[in-house]
Amino acid sequence: MSQRRRLESIAEPSDSGIHKEIILRSVFASMEWNVQTLCQMSSVNQKLRAIAKRLLWREMCIYRAPRMIASLMDAAPNGRILGEWDAIAKLLFFCCGCTSTRHFQTGQSSPGHFVKSTRFSKTSGRSFLVKRCRTDLLYVSDPCEHEIKDGCDDLGVFRGVFGGFMKSKTRACLIMRQVELEDGVRCPFCGARVWSMTAARLVPKSAARRLGTVENGLEYFVCVNGHLHGSCWLVPLSSDEDDEKDVDGDDEDNGRVGGFHGNRSAS
């Protein structure tokens, strides 16, 4: 029996809803919450998609990035993270690629793709916050490198997420400055409208230093649910240039997400 047929058999009406959920949770726990298999299951039919959206994406995120998710939930009112759990899962495991925007021209589009492993860091996140907002909780990934044909520099694509975004100082700044939501750009993870941090003049110099790019060589957006995505030119640093020092001096709360590391399989 094919994997698709086995999944369809779980969704047949003879089983109770609770029984299906118990079975599916057990199946994916035994697979260490393989994200690609969960994506395949979600595409089988509406019933399985609904179970995944209500339960399984949350379980997968907690299993794959326990410290990061716990931190985000602690910062959120009543532990409820903005946006859906499938959007958080996509943010964790999918590089959204890049297309040209009004403040960042690439000359060609770079497609999105699954990633095997990503390091998210709240210390890196503080580098993307202006000084008045640095008490906000923001996790940002290392940039995913994309080679540009006939280009001198590689393209870096990064993503992140705020904890407790509705009460964050960053959101308060955007509202206070009456920054308009961007036309033609949507969050690649949840589909919500976004603010351009470049247009809002909320891109600190430390962001460019963290990424290893020139000051005007990046752009990033934040959506109304607190998801961040952006792009930059990865300029090679000279040997005598040092990376920016961490704001806190340590980075104990890094989160490497993936299954794709250790003994967890990507297949």
MIDOSE-1310 file (N, C-alpha, C; in nm, 2 decimals, decimal comma, always signed):
residues 267
msqr	+0,09/-0,12/+0,00/+0,00/+0,00/+0,00/+0,09/+0,12/+0,00; +0,06/+0,22/-0,09/+0,14/+0,34/-0,10/+0,12/+0,43/+0,03; +0,22/+0,52/+0,05/+0,21/+0,61/+0,17/+0,08/+0,69/+0,16; +0,05/+0,74/+0,04/-0,07/+0,82/+0,03/-0,19/+0,75/+0,06
rrle	-0,20/+0,62/+0,02/-0,32/+0,54/+0,05/-0,33/+0,51/+0,20; -0,22/+0,48/+0,26/-0,22/+0,46/+0,41/-0,27/+0,58/+0,48; -0,23/+0,70/+0,44/-0,28/+0,82/+0,50/-0,43/+0,84/+0,47; -0,47/+0,81/+0,35/-0,61/+0,82/+0,32/-0,70/+0,73/+0,40
siae	-0,64/+0,61/+0,43/-0,72/+0,51/+0,51/-0,74/+0,56/+0,65; -0,65/+0,64/+0,70/-0,67/+0,70/+0,84/-0,78/+0,80/+0,84; -0,81/+0,86/+0,73/-0,91/+0,97/+0,72/-1,05/+0,91/+0,69; -1,06/+0,78/+0,67/-1,19/+0,72/+0,63/-1,29/+0,74/+0,75
psds	-1,42/+0,75/+0,72/-1,52/+0,79/+0,83/-1,54/+0,68/+0,93; -1,49/+0,56/+0,92/-1,51/+0,46/+1,02/-1,45/+0,49/+1,16; -1,34/+0,57/+1,16/-1,27/+0,60/+1,28/-1,33/+0,73/+1,34; -1,33/+0,74/+1,47/-1,37/+0,87/+1,53/-1,26/+0,97/+1,51
gihk	-1,29/+1,10/+1,52/-1,19/+1,21/+1,51/-1,08/+1,20/+1,61; -1,11/+1,17/+1,73/-1,01/+1,16/+1,83/-0,91/+1,04/+1,80; -0,97/+0,93/+1,76/-0,89/+0,81/+1,72/-0,79/+0,85/+1,61; -0,84/+0,92/+1,51/-0,75/+0,96/+1,40/-0,64/+1,04/+1,45
eiil	-0,67/+1,14/+1,54/-0,56/+1,23/+1,59/-0,46/+1,15/+1,67; -0,50/+1,05/+1,75/-0,41/+0,97/+1,83/-0,32/+0,89/+1,73; -0,38/+0,83/+1,63/-0,30/+0,75/+1,54/-0,20/+0,84/+1,47; -0,24/+0,96/+1,41/-0,15/+1,04/+1,34/-0,04/+1,10/+1,43
rsvf	-0,08/+1,14/+1,55/+0,03/+1,19/+1,64/+0,13/+1,08/+1,66; +0,09/+0,96/+1,68/+0,18/+0,85/+1,71/+0,27/+0,82/+1,59; +0,21/+0,83/+1,47/+0,28/+0,80/+1,34/+0,39/+0,90/+1,33; +0,36/+1,03/+1,34/+0,46/+1,14/+1,32/+0,56/+1,14/+1,43
asme	+0,52/+1,11/+1,55/+0,62/+1,10/+1,66/+0,72/+1,00/+1,63; +0,68/+0,88/+1,58/+0,77/+0,78/+1,54/+0,86/+0,82/+1,43; +0,82/+0,91/+1,35/+0,90/+0,96/+1,24/+0,98/+1,09/+1,27; +0,98/+1,12/+1,40/+1,04/+1,24/+1,45/+0,99/+1,37/+1,38
wnvq	+0,86/+1,37/+1,35/+0,79/+1,48/+1,29/+0,86/+1,53/+1,16; +0,87/+1,44/+1,07/+0,93/+1,47/+0,94/+0,84/+1,58/+0,87; +0,90/+1,69/+0,84/+0,82/+1,80/+0,78/+0,77/+1,77/+0,64; +0,85/+1,71/+0,56/+0,81/+1,68/+0,42/+0,70/+1,58/+0,42
tlcq	+0,70/+1,48/+0,50/+0,59/+1,39/+0,51/+0,46/+1,45/+0,56; +0,48/+1,54/+0,65/+0,36/+1,61/+0,70/+0,30/+1,70/+0,60; +0,38/+1,76/+0,51/+0,33/+1,84/+0,40/+0,26/+1,75/+0,30; +0,31/+1,63/+0,27/+0,24/+1,54/+0,18/+0,11/+1,50/+0,24
mssv	+0,11/+1,47/+0,37/-0,02/+1,43/+0,43/-0,12/+1,54/+0,42; -0,08/+1,66/+0,44/-0,18/+1,77/+0,44/-0,24/+1,80/+0,31; -0,17/+1,74/+0,20/-0,23/+1,76/+0,07/-0,32/+1,65/+0,02; -0,34/+1,55/+0,11/-0,42/+1,43/+0,07/-0,56/+1,47/+0,05
nqkl	-0,62/+1,53/+0,16/-0,76/+1,57/+0,15/-0,79/+1,67/+0,26; -0,91/+1,73/+0,26/-0,94/+1,83/+0,35/-0,94/+1,79/+0,50; -0,99/+1,66/+0,52/-0,99/+1,62/+0,66/-0,85/+1,61/+0,72; -0,76/+1,56/+0,65/-0,62/+1,55/+0,70/-0,56/+1,69/+0,71
raia	-0,59/+1,77/+0,62/-0,54/+1,91/+0,62/-0,59/+1,98/+0,75; -0,71/+1,96/+0,78/-0,77/+2,02/+0,90/-0,71/+1,97/+1,03; -0,68/+1,84/+1,03/-0,61/+1,78/+1,15/-0,47/+1,84/+1,17; -0,40/+1,85/+1,05/-0,27/+1,90/+1,06/-0,27/+2,05/+1,10
krll	-0,36/+2,13/+1,05/-0,37/+2,27/+1,08/-0,41/+2,29/+1,23; -0,50/+2,21/+1,28/-0,54/+2,22/+1,42/-0,44/+2,17/+1,52; -0,37/+2,06/+1,49/-0,29/+1,99/+1,59/-0,15/+1,96/+1,55; -0,13/+1,90/+1,43/+0,00/+1,85/+1,40/+0,11/+1,95/+1,37
wrem	+0,08/+2,06/+1,31/+0,19/+2,16/+1,28/+0,24/+2,21/+1,42; +0,15/+2,23/+1,51/+0,19/+2,28/+1,64/+0,29/+2,18/+1,71; +0,25/+2,05/+1,71/+0,33/+1,95/+1,77/+0,46/+1,94/+1,70; +0,47/+1,95/+1,57/+0,59/+1,95/+1,50/+0,69/+2,06/+1,53
ciyr	+0,63/+2,18/+1,54/+0,71/+2,30/+1,58/+0,77/+2,29/+1,72; +0,69/+2,24/+1,81/+0,74/+2,23/+1,95/+0,85/+2,12/+1,95; +0,83/+2,01/+1,88/+0,93/+1,90/+1,88/+1,06/+1,95/+1,81; +1,05/+2,02/+1,70/+1,17/+2,05/+1,62/+1,25/+2,17/+1,67
aprm	+1,18/+2,27/+1,74/+1,24/+2,39/+1,79/+1,19/+2,42/+1,93; +1,22/+2,33/+2,03/+1,15/+2,34/+2,16/+1,18/+2,47/+2,23; +1,31/+2,51/+2,24/+1,35/+2,63/+2,31/+1,30/+2,76/+2,25; +1,31/+2,76/+2,12/+1,26/+2,88/+2,04/+1,11/+2,90/+2,06
iasl	+1,04/+2,79/+2,04/+0,89/+2,79/+2,04/+0,85/+2,83/+2,19; +0,91/+2,77/+2,29/+0,88/+2,80/+2,43/+0,90/+2,95/+2,46; +1,00/+3,00/+2,40/+1,03/+3,15/+2,42/+0,92/+3,23/+2,36; +0,88/+3,20/+2,23/+0,78/+3,27/+2,16/+0,65/+3,26/+2,23
mdaa	+0,61/+3,14/+2,29/+0,49/+3,12/+2,36/+0,49/+3,20/+2,49; +0,60/+3,20/+2,56/+0,61/+3,28/+2,68/+0,59/+3,43/+2,66; +0,63/+3,48/+2,54/+0,61/+3,62/+2,52/+0,48/+3,66/+2,46; +0,40/+3,56/+2,42/+0,27/+3,58/+2,37/+0,16/+3,58/+2,47
pngr	+0,06/+3,67/+2,45/-0,06/+3,67/+2,55/-0,12/+3,53/+2,55; -0,14/+3,47/+2,67/-0,20/+3,34/+2,69/-0,13/+3,23/+2,61; +0,00/+3,26/+2,58/+0,07/+3,16/+2,51/+0,03/+3,13/+2,36; -0,05/+3,22/+2,31/-0,10/+3,20/+2,17/-0,02/+3,29/+2,07
ilge	+0,05/+3,22/+1,99/+0,14/+3,28/+1,89/+0,05/+3,33/+1,77; +0,09/+3,46/+1,73/+0,01/+3,52/+1,62/+0,03/+3,43/+1,49; -0,08/+3,43/+1,41/-0,07/+3,35/+1,29/-0,10/+3,20/+1,31; -0,11/+3,13/+1,21/-0,13/+2,98/+1,23/+0,00/+2,91/+1,24
wdai	-0,02/+2,79/+1,30/+0,10/+2,71/+1,33/+0,17/+2,66/+1,20; +0,09/+2,64/+1,09/+0,15/+2,60/+0,96/+0,24/+2,71/+0,91; +0,20/+2,84/+0,94/+0,29/+2,95/+0,90/+0,42/+2,95/+0,97; +0,42/+2,92/+1,10/+0,54/+2,91/+1,18/+0,62/+2,79/+1,13
akll	+0,56/+2,68/+1,10/+0,64/+2,57/+1,05/+0,70/+2,60/+0,91; +0,63/+2,67/+0,83/+0,69/+2,71/+0,70/+0,80/+2,81/+0,72; +0,79/+2,90/+0,81/+0,90/+2,99/+0,84/+1,03/+2,92/+0,89; +1,01/+2,81/+0,97/+1,12/+2,73/+1,02/+1,19/+2,66/+0,92
ffcc	+1,12/+2,60/+0,82/+1,18/+2,51/+0,73/+1,18/+2,55/+0,58; +1,14/+2,67/+0,55/+1,13/+2,71/+0,41/+1,20/+2,84/+0,39; +1,30/+2,85/+0,30/+1,36/+2,97/+0,26/+1,27/+3,03/+0,15; +1,22/+3,15/+0,17/+1,11/+3,20/+0,08/+1,17/+3,26/-0,05
gcts	+1,30/+3,26/-0,07/+1,35/+3,31/-0,20/+1,34/+3,46/-0,20; +1,36/+3,52/-0,32/+1,36/+3,67/-0,33/+1,32/+3,71/-0,47; +1,24/+3,82/-0,47/+1,21/+3,89/-0,60/+1,25/+4,04/-0,57; +1,27/+4,11/-0,68/+1,30/+4,25/-0,66/+1,19/+4,33/-0,60
trhf	+1,22/+4,43/-0,52/+1,12/+4,52/-0,46/+1,17/+4,66/-0,48; +1,09/+4,76/-0,44/+1,12/+4,90/-0,48/+1,25/+4,95/-0,41; +1,29/+4,88/-0,30/+1,41/+4,92/-0,23/+1,53/+4,82/-0,25; +1,50/+4,71/-0,32/+1,61/+4,61/-0,34/+1,59/+4,54/-0,47
qtgq	+1,68/+4,57/-0,56/+1,67/+4,52/-0,70/+1,78/+4,41/-0,72; +1,73/+4,29/-0,76/+1,82/+4,18/-0,78/+1,84/+4,14/-0,93; +1,76/+4,19/-1,02/+1,77/+4,16/-1,16/+1,71/+4,03/-1,20; +1,70/+3,94/-1,10/+1,63/+3,81/-1,13/+1,57/+3,76/-1,00
sspg	+1,47/+3,67/-1,02/+1,41/+3,61/-0,90/+1,49/+3,49/-0,86; +1,48/+3,47/-0,73/+1,55/+3,35/-0,67/+1,44/+3,27/-0,60; +1,42/+3,14/-0,64/+1,30/+3,07/-0,59/+1,32/+3,02/-0,45; +1,21/+2,99/-0,38/+1,21/+2,94/-0,25/+1,24/+2,79/-0,25
hfvk	+1,27/+2,74/-0,13/+1,30/+2,59/-0,12/+1,30/+2,55/+0,02; +1,29/+2,42/+0,05/+1,30/+2,36/+0,18/+1,45/+2,38/+0,22; +1,47/+2,39/+0,35/+1,61/+2,40/+0,40/+1,63/+2,28/+0,50; +1,75/+2,22/+0,50/+1,78/+2,11/+0,58/+1,80/+2,14/+0,73
strf	+1,86/+2,26/+0,75/+1,89/+2,30/+0,89/+1,90/+2,45/+0,89; +1,85/+2,52/+0,99/+1,87/+2,66/+1,00/+1,89/+2,70/+1,15; +1,98/+2,79/+1,17/+2,01/+2,85/+1,30/+1,93/+2,98/+1,32; +1,84/+2,98/+1,41/+1,77/+3,11/+1,45/+1,83/+3,16/+1,58
skts	+1,85/+3,29/+1,59/+1,91/+3,35/+1,71/+1,84/+3,47/+1,75; +1,81/+3,49/+1,88/+1,75/+3,61/+1,93/+1,86/+3,72/+1,95; +1,99/+3,68/+1,96/+2,10/+3,77/+1,97/+2,11/+3,84/+1,83; +2,11/+3,76/+1,72/+2,11/+3,81/+1,59/+1,98/+3,90/+1,57
grsf	+1,87/+3,86/+1,62/+1,75/+3,94/+1,61/+1,76/+4,08/+1,67; +1,84/+4,10/+1,78/+1,85/+4,23/+1,83/+1,93/+4,32/+1,74; +2,01/+4,26/+1,65/+2,09/+4,35/+1,55/+1,99/+4,41/+1,45; +1,87/+4,35/+1,44/+1,77/+4,40/+1,34/+1,67/+4,50/+1,40
lvkr	+1,70/+4,53/+1,53/+1,61/+4,62/+1,60/+1,68/+4,76/+1,63; +1,61/+4,87/+1,60/+1,67/+5,00/+1,64/+1,68/+5,00/+1,80; +1,76/+5,09/+1,84/+1,80/+5,09/+1,99/+1,68/+5,10/+2,08; +1,58/+5,18/+2,04/+1,46/+5,19/+2,13/+1,37/+5,07/+2,14
crtd	+1,39/+4,98/+2,04/+1,31/+4,86/+2,03/+1,39/+4,73/+2,07; +1,51/+4,74/+2,13/+1,59/+4,62/+2,15/+1,55/+4,54/+2,27; +1,44/+4,57/+2,34/+1,39/+4,48/+2,44/+1,28/+4,39/+2,38; +1,25/+4,41/+2,25/+1,16/+4,32/+2,18/+1,23/+4,18/+2,16
llyv	+1,15/+4,08/+2,15/+1,20/+3,95/+2,13/+1,18/+3,92/+1,98; +1,30/+3,90/+1,91/+1,30/+3,87/+1,77/+1,40/+3,76/+1,74; +1,36/+3,65/+1,68/+1,45/+3,55/+1,63/+1,47/+3,57/+1,48; +1,60/+3,57/+1,44/+1,63/+3,58/+1,30/+1,73/+3,47/+1,26
sdpc	+1,71/+3,42/+1,14/+1,79/+3,31/+1,09/+1,92/+3,36/+1,03; +2,02/+3,27/+1,02/+2,13/+3,30/+0,93/+2,09/+3,31/+0,79; +2,15/+3,39/+0,71/+2,11/+3,41/+0,57/+2,13/+3,28/+0,49; +2,04/+3,25/+0,40/+2,05/+3,13/+0,31/+2,12/+3,19/+0,18
ehei	+2,23/+3,13/+0,14/+2,30/+3,19/+0,03/+2,24/+3,14/-0,10; +2,22/+3,23/-0,19/+2,17/+3,20/-0,33/+2,27/+3,26/-0,43; +2,32/+3,18/-0,52/+2,41/+3,23/-0,62/+2,33/+3,30/-0,73; +2,38/+3,42/-0,76/+2,32/+3,50/-0,87/+2,41/+3,49/-0,99
kdgc	+2,34/+3,45/-1,10/+2,41/+3,43/-1,23/+2,48/+3,56/-1,28; +2,60/+3,56/-1,31/+2,68/+3,68/-1,36/+2,69/+3,79/-1,25; +2,66/+3,75/-1,13/+2,67/+3,85/-1,02/+2,80/+3,84/-0,94; +2,85/+3,95/-0,89/+2,97/+3,95/-0,81/+2,95/+3,90/-0,67
ddlg	+2,83/+3,93/-0,61/+2,80/+3,89/-0,48/+2,69/+3,79/-0,47; +2,69/+3,71/-0,37/+2,58/+3,61/-0,35/+2,46/+3,69/-0,29; +2,34/+3,63/-0,31/+2,22/+3,69/-0,24/+2,20/+3,61/-0,11; +2,17/+3,68/-0,01/+2,14/+3,62/+0,12/+1,99/+3,64/+0,15
vfrg	+1,92/+3,53/+0,18/+1,77/+3,54/+0,22/+1,76/+3,50/+0,36; +1,70/+3,58/+0,44/+1,68/+3,55/+0,58/+1,54/+3,57/+0,63; +1,50/+3,51/+0,74/+1,37/+3,52/+0,79/+1,37/+3,52/+0,94; +1,25/+3,55/+1,00/+1,25/+3,56/+1,15/+1,11/+3,58/+1,20
vfgg	+1,10/+3,58/+1,33/+0,97/+3,60/+1,39/+0,98/+3,67/+1,52; +0,88/+3,76/+1,55/+0,88/+3,83/+1,68/+0,80/+3,75/+1,78; +0,83/+3,76/+1,90/+0,75/+3,71/+2,01/+0,67/+3,82/+2,07; +0,54/+3,80/+2,09/+0,46/+3,91/+2,15/+0,45/+4,03/+2,06
fmks	+0,43/+4,01/+1,93/+0,44/+4,12/+1,84/+0,34/+4,23/+1,86; +0,22/+4,19/+1,90/+0,11/+4,29/+1,92/+0,15/+4,40/+2,03; +0,23/+4,36/+2,13/+0,27/+4,45/+2,23/+0,41/+4,50/+2,22; +0,47/+4,47/+2,10/+0,61/+4,51/+2,08/+0,64/+4,66/+2,06
ktra	+0,75/+4,70/+2,09/+0,79/+4,84/+2,06/+0,81/+4,87/+1,91; +0,85/+4,76/+1,84/+0,86/+4,77/+1,69/+0,72/+4,80/+1,63; +0,62/+4,73/+1,67/+0,49/+4,75/+1,61/+0,44/+4,89/+1,66; +0,47/+4,93/+1,78/+0,43/+5,06/+1,83/+0,49/+5,17/+1,75
clim	+0,62/+5,16/+1,71/+0,69/+5,25/+1,62/+0,62/+5,26/+1,49; +0,59/+5,15/+1,43/+0,53/+5,15/+1,30/+0,39/+5,22/+1,30; +0,32/+5,19/+1,40/+0,19/+5,26/+1,42/+0,20/+5,41/+1,44; +0,29/+5,44/+1,53/+0,31/+5,58/+1,57/+0,36/+5,66/+1,45
rqve	+0,44/+5,60/+1,36/+0,49/+5,67/+1,25/+0,40/+5,67/+1,13; +0,29/+5,60/+1,15/+0,18/+5,58/+1,04/+0,24/+5,53/+0,91; +0,33/+5,43/+0,93/+0,39/+5,37/+0,81/+0,28/+5,29/+0,74; +0,27/+5,31/+0,61/+0,17/+5,24/+0,53/+0,22/+5,09/+0,50
ledg	+0,12/+5,01/+0,49/+0,15/+4,87/+0,45/+0,19/+4,87/+0,30; +0,28/+4,78/+0,26/+0,33/+4,78/+0,13/+0,23/+4,72/+0,03; +0,23/+4,78/-0,09/+0,15/+4,73/-0,20/+0,23/+4,63/-0,28; +0,16/+4,51/-0,31/+0,23/+4,41/-0,39/+0,32/+4,32/-0,32
vrcp	+0,33/+4,33/-0,19/+0,42/+4,24/-0,11/+0,34/+4,18/+0,00; +0,35/+4,05/+0,01/+0,28/+3,97/+0,12/+0,37/+3,89/+0,19; +0,34/+3,86/+0,31/+0,42/+3,76/+0,39/+0,42/+3,63/+0,32; +0,54/+3,57/+0,30/+0,55/+3,44/+0,23/+0,51/+3,33/+0,32
fcga	+0,49/+3,35/+0,44/+0,46/+3,24/+0,54/+0,31/+3,24/+0,57; +0,25/+3,35/+0,59/+0,10/+3,35/+0,63/+0,02/+3,43/+0,53; +0,08/+3,50/+0,44/+0,00/+3,57/+0,34/-0,05/+3,71/+0,38; -0,02/+3,75/+0,50/-0,07/+3,88/+0,55/+0,01/+4,00/+0,49
rvws	-0,04/+4,12/+0,51/+0,02/+4,24/+0,45/+0,15/+4,27/+0,54; +0,24/+4,35/+0,48/+0,37/+4,37/+0,55/+0,40/+4,52/+0,55; +0,49/+4,55/+0,64/+0,55/+4,69/+0,64/+0,70/+4,67/+0,59; +0,74/+4,76/+0,51/+0,88/+4,77/+0,48/+0,96/+4,84/+0,59
mtaa	+1,06/+4,77/+0,65/+1,14/+4,84/+0,75/+1,23/+4,94/+0,69; +1,26/+4,93/+0,56/+1,34/+5,03/+0,50/+1,26/+5,16/+0,48; +1,13/+5,14/+0,43/+1,05/+5,26/+0,42/+1,02/+5,32/+0,55; +1,01/+5,24/+0,66/+0,98/+5,29/+0,79/+1,11/+5,35/+0,86
rlvp	+1,22/+5,34/+0,80/+1,35/+5,39/+0,85/+1,38/+5,32/+0,99; +1,35/+5,19/+0,99/+1,38/+5,12/+1,12/+1,48/+5,01/+1,09; +1,57/+5,03/+1,00/+1,68/+4,93/+0,97/+1,81/+4,99/+1,04; +1,85/+4,93/+1,15/+1,97/+4,98/+1,21/+2,10/+4,94/+1,13
ksaa	+2,21/+5,01/+1,15/+2,34/+4,98/+1,09/+2,39/+4,84/+1,13; +2,35/+4,80/+1,25/+2,39/+4,67/+1,31/+2,34/+4,56/+1,22; +2,23/+4,58/+1,15/+2,17/+4,47/+1,07/+2,27/+4,44/+0,95; +2,32/+4,54/+0,89/+2,41/+4,52/+0,78/+2,54/+4,46/+0,83
rrlg	+2,59/+4,50/+0,94/+2,71/+4,44/+1,00/+2,69/+4,29/+1,03; +2,57/+4,26/+1,09/+2,55/+4,12/+1,12/+2,54/+4,03/+1,00; +2,49/+4,09/+0,89/+2,47/+4,01/+0,77/+2,60/+4,01/+0,68; +2,69/+4,10/+0,71/+2,81/+4,11/+0,63/+2,78/+4,18/+0,49
tven	+2,70/+4,28/+0,49/+2,67/+4,35/+0,37/+2,68/+4,50/+0,39; +2,67/+4,58/+0,28/+2,68/+4,72/+0,29/+2,55/+4,78/+0,35; +2,55/+4,90/+0,40/+2,44/+4,95/+0,47/+2,31/+4,96/+0,39; +2,32/+4,99/+0,26/+2,20/+5,00/+0,18/+2,19/+4,87/+0,09
gley	+2,25/+4,76/+0,13/+2,25/+4,64/+0,06/+2,15/+4,54/+0,11; +2,05/+4,58/+0,18/+1,95/+4,49/+0,24/+1,81/+4,55/+0,24; +1,71/+4,47/+0,26/+1,58/+4,51/+0,29/+1,51/+4,40/+0,36; +1,42/+4,43/+0,45/+1,34/+4,33/+0,51/+1,20/+4,39/+0,55
fvcv	+1,11/+4,29/+0,56/+0,97/+4,33/+0,58/+0,92/+4,26/+0,71; +0,82/+4,32/+0,78/+0,76/+4,25/+0,89/+0,61/+4,26/+0,86; +0,54/+4,14/+0,88/+0,40/+4,13/+0,85/+0,32/+4,17/+0,98; +0,19/+4,18/+0,97/+0,11/+4,22/+1,08/+0,10/+4,11/+1,19
nghl	+0,15/+3,99/+1,15/+0,15/+3,88/+1,25/+0,29/+3,86/+1,31; +0,39/+3,95/+1,27/+0,52/+3,95/+1,33/+0,62/+3,86/+1,26; +0,59/+3,81/+1,14/+0,69/+3,73/+1,07/+0,78/+3,83/+0,99; +0,90/+3,79/+0,98/+1,00/+3,88/+0,91/+1,06/+3,80/+0,79
hgsc	+1,08/+3,87/+0,68/+1,16/+3,81/+0,57/+1,23/+3,92/+0,50; +1,35/+3,89/+0,45/+1,43/+3,99/+0,39/+1,54/+3,93/+0,30; +1,62/+4,02/+0,24/+1,72/+3,98/+0,15/+1,84/+4,08/+0,16; +1,96/+4,03/+0,12/+2,08/+4,12/+0,13/+2,18/+4,07/+0,03
wlvp	+2,28/+4,16/+0,00/+2,39/+4,12/-0,08/+2,50/+4,07/+0,02; +2,55/+3,95/+0,00/+2,66/+3,90/+0,09/+2,79/+3,94/+0,03; +2,84/+4,05/+0,09/+2,97/+4,10/+0,04/+3,08/+4,03/+0,12; +3,18/+3,98/+0,05/+3,30/+3,91/+0,12/+3,37/+4,02/+0,21
lssd	+3,39/+3,98/+0,34/+3,46/+4,07/+0,43/+3,61/+4,06/+0,41; +3,69/+4,17/+0,43/+3,83/+4,16/+0,43/+3,88/+4,09/+0,56; +4,00/+4,04/+0,56/+4,05/+3,96/+0,67/+4,06/+4,04/+0,80; +4,08/+4,18/+0,79/+4,09/+4,26/+0,91/+3,96/+4,31/+0,96
edde	+3,85/+4,27/+0,90/+3,72/+4,31/+0,95/+3,66/+4,21/+1,05; +3,62/+4,25/+1,16/+3,56/+4,17/+1,26/+3,41/+4,17/+1,25; +3,35/+4,06/+1,29/+3,20/+4,05/+1,30/+3,16/+4,14/+1,41; +3,04/+4,19/+1,40/+2,98/+4,27/+1,51/+2,97/+4,19/+1,64
kdvd	+3,01/+4,24/+1,75/+2,99/+4,17/+1,88/+2,85/+4,16/+1,92; +2,81/+4,04/+1,99/+2,68/+4,02/+2,03/+2,64/+4,13/+2,13; +2,51/+4,17/+2,13/+2,46/+4,27/+2,22/+2,48/+4,22/+2,36; +2,45/+4,10/+2,39/+2,45/+4,05/+2,53/+2,58/+3,98/+2,56
gdde	+2,67/+3,96/+2,47/+2,80/+3,90/+2,49/+2,79/+3,74/+2,49; +2,67/+3,69/+2,48/+2,65/+3,54/+2,46/+2,53/+3,52/+2,38; +2,51/+3,39/+2,34/+2,40/+3,36/+2,25/+2,35/+3,22/+2,29; +2,31/+3,21/+2,42/+2,27/+3,08/+2,47/+2,14/+3,04/+2,41
dngr	+2,06/+3,13/+2,36/+1,92/+3,09/+2,32/+1,91/+3,08/+2,17; +2,02/+3,04/+2,10/+2,01/+3,00/+1,96/+1,92/+2,88/+1,95; +1,86/+2,87/+1,84/+1,78/+2,75/+1,81/+1,81/+2,70/+1,67; +1,86/+2,58/+1,66/+1,89/+2,52/+1,53/+1,77/+2,43/+1,50
vggf	+1,69/+2,46/+1,40/+1,58/+2,38/+1,37/+1,61/+2,29/+1,25; +1,56/+2,17/+1,25/+1,59/+2,09/+1,14/+1,58/+1,95/+1,19; +1,58/+1,86/+1,11/+1,58/+1,72/+1,13/+1,67/+1,67/+1,04; +1,69/+1,75/+1,03/+1,78/+1,73/+0,92/+1,92/+1,74/+0,99
hgnr	+1,93/+1,74/+1,12/+2,06/+1,73/+1,18/+2,06/+1,62/+1,28; +2,18/+1,58/+1,33/+2,18/+1,47/+1,43/+2,14/+1,34/+1,36; +2,05/+1,27/+1,43/+2,01/+1,14/+1,37/+1,88/+1,15/+1,30; +1,83/+1,27/+1,29/+1,69/+1,29/+1,22/+1,71/+1,29/+1,07
sas	+1,62/+1,22/+1,01/+1,64/+1,20/+0,86/+1,55/+1,31/+0,79; +1,60/+1,35/+0,67/+1,52/+1,44/+0,59/+1,43/+1,37/+0,49; +1,45/+1,24/+0,48/+1,37/+1,17/+0,39/+1,23/+1,13/+0,44
